[in-house]
Amino acid sequence: MNSIRRVVLTGLALALTAGAGFAQDLGGTYRVEGRNPNGSAYGGSARLVDHGDAVSIDWNISGSGFSGYGTKEGRILTVDWGQATPVVYVYDPATGQLHGTWDQGRALDRLIPQ
């Protein structure tokens, strides 16, 4: 299932990259919903600061804080958060949401604007 999910998300990311880039500032507060690599759900909040071609992000997940810095390319936001692999988000301009994967596609993360 993880490999199928990874293929679908990679295909979606490639399709969206061909379109327009980030049309708006991504800065703001987001609700976080996600799934860990073991399938358990998590939630929290995130604060993004838009720096033009890049974004800094601070997550608060179940009382634990994480920080990262990401670069934008097309509709893809790749965030280095100090782990072996980045979080890779695809921006959905219709909803303003960012849909991401981490841990090499074994985990999911969604940022919903507040």
N, C-alpha and C positions, 0 to 999 in steps of 0.2 A: 504494500500500500504506500509506503514512504517513497519508493522509487516512482510510482505512478503520480503521486502528488507533486514530486519534484519536477517530473517531465511536464505536467500540466502548467505548473507555475512558471517554469522556464519558458515554455511556449508563449504564455500570456505576457511575460516580461518582454520577450523579443518582439511580439506584435505591438505592444504599447510603445516600445522605444522608437518605432518608426514614426509615431505621431508627434504632435506638438509637445513641448517640454512643460515644465511647471509654470502655469499661467498666473499663479498667485503666490504670495508669501506664505510659507508653511508654518511660520511662527505662531505659537499659541499653545493652548492646553488641550490634551487629547485623553480620552478614556482608552485604556488598554485592555484587550481581550486576547488570550492566547492559549496555546497548547504546548506543553513541555515535550521533549523527545519521548517520554514514557506514556504520553497520552493524557496526563492530568491537566486540568484547566487551571489558568491563573488569570488574575485581573489586577488592575491598578490604574495609574495615571502616568502621563508623560508631558514634559514641557519642552517644546522645540523653539529654538532661536534661529531664524533664517539669516544667513550671511551671504546671500546672493547665490554663488555656485556651491555653497556648502551649508550644512545645518549642524548645530550642536543640540544634543538631546540629553535630557535627564529623565530616567524612568524611576517610578516608585512602584515596586511590585511586591505586594504582601508585606509592606514595611521595610523592604530592602531597597537600597538605592543603587542604580547603575548609571553610568554616563558614557556617552560616545560622541563621535564627530563623523559626519558623513558628507559625501560628495554626491552631487546631482548630475545625472547624464540622461537626457530625454526625460522619461517619466520614472526612471530608476534612481533610487536613493540607496547608496551602499554605506553602511555605518560600521565603523571600527569601534568596538566597545571593549577592547582589551582581551578578547577571547581568540581562540585559534582561527575561527571563521567569522566573517561579518554578518550583520543582519542586512538582508537585501529586501527593500520595499519596492512595491510598484504603486505609484500614485494613481488614484481614480478621480479624475476631474469632476465627474458627475456627482460624487458624494463628498469629495474632499478627504476621503479615507486613504490610509496607507496600509497595504496588505503585504506582510513580510514573511520571510522564512529565516531561520537561524539554525545553528548546529547542522550545517551541511544539508539543509532542507528537511531535517527530521522534526523540526518544531515550527510552529506558526505564531505570528504576532500581527494583531490588527490595531491600528491607531484610528480612533474615531473622534473627529473634531468636536469640541464642546463649545 
